[in-house]
């Protein structure tokens, strides 16, 4: 069991560029969550899928952020027109059924210059 | 509301003493309260959790208490060791159709001095 896999580990983009972050949940887990971690805000919930269906995207900035889960083995978080305030560690987590333990990936550190 | 407040933000203790972290939540429908430990450069990892049908749970030097009336829960680390130094996050489950998402506290940076 390789755990939750996130790629890339680090991404540097220029202001206004697009960033796509990838997450492969643990095989057999039906729920996938995205969080953003900063020192100031801590762990902020972004969005959540269960059985590939979007359940709650209440934490997503509406204009530039989008997330998809095209199949059970991966989810993507896309940020268009990145801004310096988007710089953070983006964490993906999966759980067996959405009701229990979240297993976090190592995160993608996004730096927007 | 779905806020989870966590205090203190920084906690310094001497090796061998105990450390306590306190959290409060707003949503009375929350029924799952995990604690995660995050070491520098690592991802958060579950260390202990408690559900709303319990008031106390203990495992390997960790004790969690839950007071549903006060909407308060706490983590107590007994006999702290330098290896306990890390960031600790409390969380509470959400509600409604999003009942399974976790709302996290801001975190507590624990430093255990030898």
Interface residues (C-beta under 8 A of the other chain):
Chain A: X31 X33 X35 X41 X42 X43 X44 X45 X48 X50 X55 X56 X58 X91 X95 X98 X99 X101 X102 X103 X104 X105 X106 X107
Chain B: X32 X34 X36 X42 X43 X44 X45 X46 X49 X89 X91 X94 X97 X98 X100 X101 X102 X103 X104 X105 X106 X107
